[in-house]
Amino acid sequence: MSNEHDKSHGEGIDRVLHDPISDKLVPLEPLDLSQIHSVDDLVRGMGRTAFTGRQVGEGATFWKRWPVTNSASS
């Protein structure tokens, strides 16, 4: 079987490229370790890097906004 028609890597597929601003894409930034002073700084910095790092950063932001309840006072 020939790999000429294998499109699993996207070759030969017509794609429409959009404007990054209208797609609400955020530019990636390198992680500047000189600006990291806590785990929070690290996780938020990772949120501005590659996709997986971005997911970690988004998770940290979500977690930070999560309402905190004191189960001892219930």
GICOR-V350826 format. One line per field, one symbol per residue. ss: DSSP state (h for helix, s for strand, l for the rest). phi: phi as a letter, one per 30 degrees, with the letter a starting at -180 (. if undefined). burial: 1 if it has 24 or more other ideal C-beta (glycine too) atoms within 12 Angstrom, else 0. A space follows every 10 residues. Layout:
# GICOR-V350826
ss = ???
phi = ???
burial = ???
This chain:
# GICOR-V350826
ss = llllllllll llllllllll llllllllll llhhhlllhh hhhhhhllll hhhhhhhhhh hhhhhlllll hhhl
phi = .ddecdcdcj dicdbcccdd dddhdcddbd dcddccbade eddddddccd eddddddddd dddddddccc ddcd
burial = 0000000000 0000000000 0000000000 0000000000 0011111110 0001011001 0000000000 0000
